[in-house]
Amino acid sequence: MDSKQEHLHMSFFHIFVHTDGHGEGFFGTEKVSASMDSPNVVFSKDVVIVPEKDPPLKQTKSSLFYYHGGGLFMGSPFCSTYHNYIGSLSAKANVIVVSIDYRLAPEHLVAAAYEDSWAALKWVASHFKISAHGYETWLNTRANFTCVFTR
């Protein structure tokens, strides 16, 4: 890091965002895999969103698109804390939860997390098209994309 580089923001987590958009953080995240075996009787599945392939409209459960915490520098949908939380939330609220894995600083510019979040929202919006054709059958047959929430 250039000693002349200015800090735009510093938080109590020792996270630094520089004026050029790069960031530094000092924490890692333990990751867990998606599982069909859960203490909450909720199944999870990892899905890669490909914007040019849109699932068709099917109505079953409301959908919640969840953006994990961590100040854009740490955390992951694969972190056991968030994974267990959204499993419990899905079971109690009877919703499909899609947890977004966005790029984190310092490996990427801070803006990358916002770009990934925006891409995920556009992917959700693309499901409102009646003529959409999807590739993720599991999600297509269970999620109601006319009733979407974000957190």
C-alpha positions as CSV (number, residue, x, y, z in Angstrom):
1,M,0.0,0.0,0.0
2,D,1.3,3.5,-0.9
3,S,1.9,5.4,2.4
4,K,0.6,8.5,0.6
5,Q,-2.7,6.9,-0.3
6,E,-5.6,8.5,1.6
7,H,-8.1,6.5,3.6
8,L,-11.7,7.3,2.6
9,H,-13.2,5.4,5.6
10,M,-12.0,3.4,8.5
11,S,-14.3,1.3,10.6
12,F,-13.9,-0.4,14.0
13,F,-13.3,-3.7,12.2
14,H,-10.0,-2.3,11.0
15,I,-11.3,-2.0,7.5
16,F,-9.9,0.7,5.3
17,V,-11.4,2.0,2.0
18,H,-9.0,4.0,0.0
19,T,-9.8,7.0,-2.2
20,D,-9.0,4.9,-5.3
21,G,-11.7,2.3,-4.4
22,H,-9.4,-0.4,-3.1
23,G,-9.9,-1.7,0.4
24,E,-8.1,-3.6,3.1
25,G,-9.6,-5.9,5.8
26,F,-8.1,-8.2,8.4
27,F,-10.6,-10.9,8.9
28,G,-11.4,-14.1,7.0
29,T,-14.6,-16.1,6.8
30,E,-15.1,-19.8,7.5
31,K,-17.3,-21.3,4.7
32,V,-19.8,-24.1,4.8
33,S,-21.2,-25.9,1.7
34,A,-24.8,-26.0,0.6
35,S,-26.5,-29.1,2.0
36,M,-29.6,-31.3,1.7
37,D,-29.1,-32.2,5.4
38,S,-30.0,-29.3,7.8
39,P,-31.0,-29.1,11.4
40,N,-33.8,-26.6,10.3
41,V,-35.3,-29.1,7.8
42,V,-34.4,-26.6,5.1
43,F,-32.4,-27.7,2.0
44,S,-29.9,-25.4,0.4
45,K,-28.3,-25.3,-3.0
46,D,-25.5,-23.3,-4.6
47,V,-26.4,-21.7,-7.9
48,V,-24.4,-19.6,-10.3
49,I,-26.5,-16.8,-11.8
50,V,-26.0,-16.5,-15.6
51,P,-27.9,-13.3,-16.6
52,E,-28.5,-14.4,-20.2
53,K,-30.4,-17.5,-19.1
54,D,-33.6,-16.6,-17.3
55,P,-35.9,-19.1,-15.4
56,P,-39.6,-19.1,-16.4
57,L,-42.2,-17.7,-14.1
58,K,-43.6,-20.2,-11.6
59,Q,-45.5,-19.3,-8.5
60,T,-45.0,-21.1,-5.2
61,K,-43.3,-19.3,-2.3
62,S,-42.2,-15.7,-1.9
63,S,-38.5,-15.1,-2.5
64,L,-36.1,-13.3,-0.3
65,F,-32.7,-12.2,-1.7
66,Y,-30.3,-11.9,1.1
67,Y,-27.1,-9.9,1.1
68,H,-24.9,-11.0,3.9
69,G,-23.2,-8.5,6.3
70,G,-19.5,-7.9,6.7
71,G,-19.1,-4.3,5.5
72,L,-18.2,-5.5,2.0
73,F,-14.9,-6.9,3.3
74,M,-15.8,-10.1,4.9
75,G,-18.6,-12.7,5.2
76,S,-20.1,-15.0,2.7
77,P,-23.3,-17.0,2.1
78,F,-21.1,-19.9,3.0
79,C,-20.3,-18.6,6.4
80,S,-21.9,-20.8,9.0
81,T,-23.5,-17.8,10.8
82,Y,-25.3,-16.6,7.7
83,H,-26.0,-20.0,6.4
84,N,-27.7,-21.1,9.7
85,Y,-29.6,-17.8,9.9
86,I,-31.1,-18.0,6.5
87,G,-31.9,-21.6,7.0
88,S,-33.9,-20.7,10.1
89,L,-35.5,-17.7,8.4
90,S,-36.6,-19.8,5.4
91,A,-38.2,-22.4,7.6
92,K,-40.0,-19.9,9.8
93,A,-41.1,-17.5,7.1
94,N,-41.9,-20.2,4.5
95,V,-39.9,-18.4,1.8
96,I,-37.2,-19.3,-0.7
97,V,-34.0,-17.5,0.3
98,V,-31.4,-16.8,-2.3
99,S,-28.2,-15.6,-0.5
100,I,-25.9,-13.5,-2.7
101,D,-22.2,-14.1,-2.8
102,Y,-20.6,-10.8,-3.9
103,R,-17.0,-10.0,-4.5
104,L,-15.2,-8.6,-1.4
105,A,-12.4,-6.1,-0.8
106,P,-9.5,-6.1,-0.6
107,E,-9.3,-8.6,-3.5
108,H,-11.6,-6.4,-5.5
109,L,-12.6,-2.7,-5.6
110,V,-15.3,-1.9,-3.0
111,A,-17.6,-1.0,-6.0
112,A,-17.5,-4.6,-7.1
113,A,-19.8,-5.7,-4.3
114,Y,-22.3,-3.1,-5.4
115,E,-22.0,-4.2,-9.0
116,D,-22.5,-7.8,-8.0
117,S,-25.5,-6.9,-5.9
118,W,-27.0,-4.9,-8.8
119,A,-26.4,-7.8,-11.2
120,A,-28.3,-10.1,-8.8
121,L,-31.2,-7.7,-8.6
122,K,-31.4,-7.5,-12.4
123,W,-31.3,-11.3,-12.5
124,V,-34.3,-11.3,-10.1
125,A,-36.1,-8.7,-12.2
126,S,-35.6,-10.7,-15.4
127,H,-37.8,-13.4,-13.9
128,F,-40.9,-11.2,-14.2
129,K,-40.9,-11.8,-18.0
130,I,-43.6,-14.3,-18.9
131,S,-41.5,-15.7,-21.7
132,A,-38.4,-16.2,-19.6
133,H,-36.7,-19.6,-19.9
134,G,-34.6,-20.8,-17.1
135,Y,-31.9,-23.3,-16.5
136,E,-32.2,-23.8,-12.7
137,T,-35.2,-26.2,-12.4
138,W,-35.1,-26.4,-8.6
139,L,-35.5,-22.7,-8.3
140,N,-37.9,-22.3,-11.2
141,T,-40.4,-24.8,-9.7
142,R,-40.3,-23.3,-6.2
143,A,-39.9,-19.5,-6.3
144,N,-42.5,-16.9,-6.9
145,F,-40.6,-14.1,-8.6
146,T,-43.7,-11.8,-8.5
147,C,-43.3,-11.6,-4.7
148,V,-39.6,-10.7,-4.0
149,F,-38.0,-9.1,-1.0
150,T,-34.4,-8.1,-0.3
151,R,-32.5,-7.9,2.9
